[in-house]
Amino acid sequence: MFFVDTFEFEGLGNRSYLAGGPHAAVVVDPPRDIDQVIAAARRGVRIAFVAETHLHNDYVTGGLELARVTGAQYLVPAGAHVSFARTPVADGDTAGVDAGLVLRAIATPGHTPHHTSYVLEEEERGVAVFTGGSLLIGTVGRPDLVEPRLTEQLARAQYASAHRLADELDDEVPVLPTHGFGSFCSSSQAEGDATTIGKERTSNDALTLDVDTFVAQMLAGLEDVPAYYAHMGPANAAGPAPVDLTPPGRADAEEIAARLAAGEWVVDLRSRMAFAEGHVAGSFNFEGEGKLATYLAWLIPWGKPVTLLADTPEQITDAQRELARVGIDRPAAAATGDPAGWVRRGEQLVSFPRARFADLAQVRERGDEVVVLDVRRDSERVGGYIDGSVHIPIHELHGRVGEVPQGTVWVHCAGGMRAAIAASLLDAAGRDVVAVDDGFDAATDAGLSLISG
């Protein structure tokens, strides 16, 4: 009898899998922090294989280290150019995981040229397919992360790969992708958290549209690529080093001030409400409960030292683990507890107001001159935007703060989290800012005039 355990990483929108039988198992697309995978396998099941579907663009893999620690064979697509010893896998190759349980490779190019899916077969019958960034829930992985000149070619390959999976596998086979749960590696956002070949056959555009229509729609809907993606593929190809999750050194108020003065980043992980009420001047707010790794790694200049501030040591530990998954390996320092202890004697925490769209409507009705800054993505703004608003997507704001018009800035996104990040960036730059902590649907209810994109 086989089993499949799922590891979910909500911050990155990804999943990893541990699958096998009574004695041995395979890990597919493992995370950087391998300790949890090893712990999950301690039921007496030996990790015999570690399999990569592709060289990931959105996180650093733990595959090489997991294979080293466990003695497992490291299965990597043969077409992936890597700098370490591995077992190259080509289309049709098989690996005997346990008695009667076999892993079979299917070449599914599209997300990358070398992308490979793996079918888990029990007694020669497919019982699950690990599709990585190929066939996702209701969509497919994006084809534009490798080389712009290959994008259309890979989009067509993605279409063919989806059809190959559907043609070779029975309707009841569960589809187990790595991406698609909020990951920017997905060409569009999936709905639901489980699917099968049969469900995808009737609902996935790659399997219901003709190839030209599918490719045109996919290419038209691609979002901006997070900046840190440029560093993930090379890190995975080189062979990531083991991750160090020991606690960072404790920073006192003097060290925090010195790091800020040196141009380093000090990141406050507390809730956006707590941050707005009182924070260290010059610090940035990336909520630990939000998409911390995605947005911090997207905005921070790569390699810039980062100091973390939080309510508790546990929050630092969680953030450190999440950041390691995207190659921010060691915080320079950290501090927890009462924020009043994060500033030097004689200095004060600073604050800025939070508001709703109804408050913005009232300010405009009074005739007050304010700047409305929309930090949503281009695709969101197309659905409608506040008349007269300035648009700078959150991932571009740090380099474009100087473009924000003078005056008090009311900054909004779709729900509040990105607006809080933007408000902290503007506040650190010395701007007067109001963070709109509200769902964008409330803008219409408040009577604000919206323009269709």
N, C-alpha and C positions, 0 to 999 in steps of 0.2 A: 504494500500500500504506500502511495506517495503522499508527500505533504508539500505545501508551499506557504512559507511565512513571508509577510510583506513588511518592509521597513519604510515608513512614510516620513518625508522631510518637508513639512508644510512650508517652511520659509523659502525653500528653493523650488517647491512644486514638483518634487521628484520622488521616485520610489526605487528601492533596491529589493532583491528577493533572495531568500534562502530556500532551496527546494531539494528534495531527495527522498530517500527511503529509510528503512530502519537503521542502516549502518553508515551510510555516506550521503553527502549532499554537494550541491553546487551553489555558489553565490554569484548572482548576476548583477553587474553594475554596482559594486559595493561603494559605500561612502568612504570619505577620508578617515573618519573616526571608526576604526574597525572593531573596537572593544565590544560594542553592543552586538555586532554580528557574531563574534566569538562566544559571547555570553549566551546568545540565543541557541547556539549549536551545542551547548554543553549537556544536552539530553543523552549524550553518548553517541551522537552522530558526528562522524569525521568529515571535515570539509576537504573533499577530494579534488574539487575543481573550483577555480575562480574564472568567470567568463565576462568579458567586456563585449558589449554590442558595438561600441565605437569609441574613439578618443573624444571624450566629452568636452563640450564647449562651455558648459555652465557650472561645472564643479571639478574639483581635484579628486581623482579616484584614489581609493585605498586598496585597489586591486593588487598592486605589486607588493605592498607590505603585507597584506593578508596572505598572499601566496607564500611569501617568505616565512612568515610566522607559523603557518599551518603545514607547510610542505606540500601544498596543493599545486596541481598543474595550473599554469596561468594561460588561459585561452584568450588570444587576442586576434582579431581579424588579420589575415595575412597581408592585406593591402595597407595596413596602418604602419607608418614608418616610425619605429621606436628605437630607443637607445639601450635596451636591456634585453636579457634573455627571456623568451616566452615560448609558448607553443602556438605557432601560427595556425589559424583556422581558415579553411576554405569551404566554399559551398559544398554541402553534402557530407562533410566530415562529421564523425560521431564520436562520442565519449561515453563509455559505460559508467554511469554514476553509481548504480547499485544493482542488485540482482533484478533483471527484467526491466530496468529503468535506464533509458538512453537519452542523451542530449544530442540533437541533430542540428547542424548549422544550415541556415538558409541565407544566401546572399540577398540582402535587401538594400541596395544602394539608394540614395536619395537625400537623407539627412546629412550623410557624408558619403564620399565615393566608396568607402570600404565597409559601410554599415552592414552588420550581420545580425539576424534574428536567430533565436534558438528554440526549437520545439522539444519539449519534454515528452518522451514517448514511453508508455508503460505497455509491455508486451506488444510492441510495434504499433500501438494506437496512440495518436496524439492526445495528450491530456492537458496541455497548457503550452502557450507560445509567448516567449519573452521578446517583445518587439522593440525595446529600447526607444529610439526616436523615429521608428518607421511608422507602423500603424498604431495610432493612438485612439483615445475614446472620442469618436465623432470627428476626428481630424487626423493630421499626420504631422511629423516633425518638419520644421522649416528647412528649406534647402539653401539658404543664403549665408550660412555661417562659415563656409570654407573659402570661397573665392567668388567675387561678384560675377566674373565671366562664366562661371559654371552654374549659376543659379537656375537658369531656365532648363538646362540639361539635367540638373539634379531634380528639379521639380517633375520633369517627365519620368525620370527614373523612380521617383517616389511613387508616382501613379502606378507604374508597372510593378513595383515591389508590393504595393498593397493588393493588387490583383493576383499576384503570385501566391501570396499568403491565403487569400480567399479561395483560390482555386485548389490549393493543395491540402487545406485543412477543413475538417468538418465544422458544421455550424455551431455545435455545442462546445467547441474548444475555447476556453477562457483566453482573452487577450490581456497580457500583463506588460504594459509599457513602462518605461522609466520616466518619460516626460509627459506633460499634459495636464498637470494638476495645479496650474498657475505658473509653470515654467515658461520663460521667454524662449525656450527651445521649441515650443509648440507653435505651429503656424496660426492657430486660433485656439481659443480657450475651450476646453472640453466641459461637457456637462455630465454629471454623474461620476461614480468612482469605480464602476465595474462594467465589463462588457464581454461579448463573445464574438467569434467570427460571424455568426449568423446575424447578430444585432448590427455589426458594422456593415455587413453586406447590404442592409436595407437603409442605413442612415448616414454612412460616411460618404462625403462628397467624392472622395477618391474612388469609391466603388459604385457611385450612382450617376456621376456626370461623365460626359465624354472628355477625353484627355485635354483637348484645347480649352474647353470651358473651365475645367478644373485648374489648369495651369494659370490661365488668365486671372481667375478669381484669387488663387493663392498668392500670386505675385503682387496683385493689387492690395492685398490685405496685410502684408508683412510689416511688422512694427520695427522700431529702432532696436538695434542690438546693444545690450548692456556692454559698457566699455570693458569690463573685466574679462569678458569672453575671450578677448585677444590674448590673454595670458594663460587660459586654462588648457587649451589644446597643446601648446608647447610644453607646459608643465607635465601633462600626462604622457607626452611622447618621450620626455627626458627621463621619466621615472620619478614620481614624487618621493620625497624623503619622509621618514616616519614623522608623525605629528606629535608635538609636545603639548600636552594639555595640563601641565602643572600650573598652579596659580601664578599669575604675574605678580611682580613686586608691588607693594602698597605705596601709593603716592600721597604725600601730604599736601597742604595748601601751597607751600613754597614750590614744590615740584610741579604741581599742576600749572601754576603761574609761569614757571620757567619754560615748560613745554609749550604753552600757548605763545609765549614771547618768541620762542624759536620757530614758530610757524607750524608746529605739529598739530594734529587734530585731537581734540578732547571731545569724546562722544558720550552724551548722557543718554542712558538706556531707559530712563524712567518714562512713565506715561506722559503723553503730551499735555495733560492737565497739570501734572506736577511740575513739569518743565516750565510751562508758561507762568506759573505762580512764583517760581524762584529758581534761578540757575546761575552757573558761573558765566560771567560775561565772556563771550568769545567761543563758548562751547556749542556743539551742535546736537540736536535731538533726533536720534534714530531709535524709536521705541523697540525694546527687546521683544515685544510681542508682535511686532509687525514683520515686514519682509526685510529684516535687518541685513542679512548677508547680501541680498540682491541690491538694495539701494545704497548701502554704505560702500560696497565694493564698486558700484557703478559710479559714484560721485567722487570718492577719495582719489587723489593723485596716487598712482600705483607705487607702492613702496613707502608711502608717507607713514611715519610712526603714529600709532593711535593709542590714546589712553582712554580707558572705559570707566564711567561713573555709573553707579547703580544703587538701589536701595539695599540689596543683600548680596553676599558672596555667591549665592546660588545663581543669581541673575548674571553675574560676571562669568561663572562657569558655563552656563547655557550659551551665552553670547560667544564666548571663546571657542566653544565647540562648533557653533554654526559658522563663525568666521573662518575657522580652519578649513572648512569644506570648500571655500572659495579662495584659498591661498593666502589669507591674512593670518599668518601662523602664530604670531606671538604679540599680544598687546604689549606696548612699552611699559605700561603700569596700569594700576586700577585703584579706585577708591569706592568705598561704600559707606552707608550710614546717613547721618544728618548732613544735608547739603551745606548747612552753615559752616561745617568744618572743612569745606572744600575751598574756602576763600581765606585770604590772609587777614590777620587782625587789622581792624579799621576799614576793611572793605566789605561791601554788601553784595548779596545776590541781586540779580536784575530780573525783570519780568516784562511781559507784554500781555495785552488782553486777548481773550478769545471771544468769538461772537458767532451768531447764526446769520443765515441769509436774510432773515427778517430784520436784523439789526442793520445790515448793509442797505436794505431797502429804505429804512427810516432815515439813514444818513443821507442817502441820495435825494430823498423827498425834501429834506431840509435845504438842499442845495449845496451841501458841503462838498468841497473838491477833494476827492480821494482817488487813489490809483487802485484799480481792481486787477489783480494778477492771477491768471489761470495757469496752473502748473500741470495740468493733465497732458496726456499724450495727444498727438495729432489726431489719431483715430477717435479719441473721445470727444475732442472739440468739434469734429465734423457733425456730431449729433446735436449740437446746439451750444451756444456760448452767450455769456452776459454781454449785452450791448456796451461797447466802449472798453471792454476788458483788454488787457495786454496778455499776450500768450508767450510764455517761455516754459517748455516742458521741464519738469523737475530735474531730469538728468543733465540738462544744459545750464541750469541756473547758476551754479557755482562759478562758472566761467563767464557769465553774462549779467552779473549783478549790476554792473555799471550801466546796463541798458534799461533798467527799471526807472521809469520817470520819477522825478522828485515829488515828495509829498508822502502822506501816510499811506502805506500799502496794505490793502485788504487782500490777503492771499487765500486762494481756495483750490481744492482738487475735486475729487468725486465723493470723498467721504470724511476726510480730515487728517489722515496719517501723513500723506505727502505734503499737505499744506503746513503741517507742523514742522516737517523737515525744512521746507522752504522758509517758513517764518524764522526758524533758528538761524539759517544762513544769512537772511537779511538783517536780523537783529545783531548778529556778530559783525556785520559790515557797518553797523551804526545807523541803520534805517529805522524809522518808526513803523511798526508793523502790527497788524491785527490778524490773528489766525482764525479763519472761518472754519469752525469745527462742525460741519453739517453735511448731510447728504445733498448731492446736487439737485435732486428732484425738488428739494425745498425752495430752490431759487424761483421756480415758477409759482409755487404756492405763496411766496412772499411778494409776488407782484413785480419781480424784476423782469425787464424786457430781455428776451432771448432772441438771438439771431441764429437762423439755421445755417449750418456749415455747408 
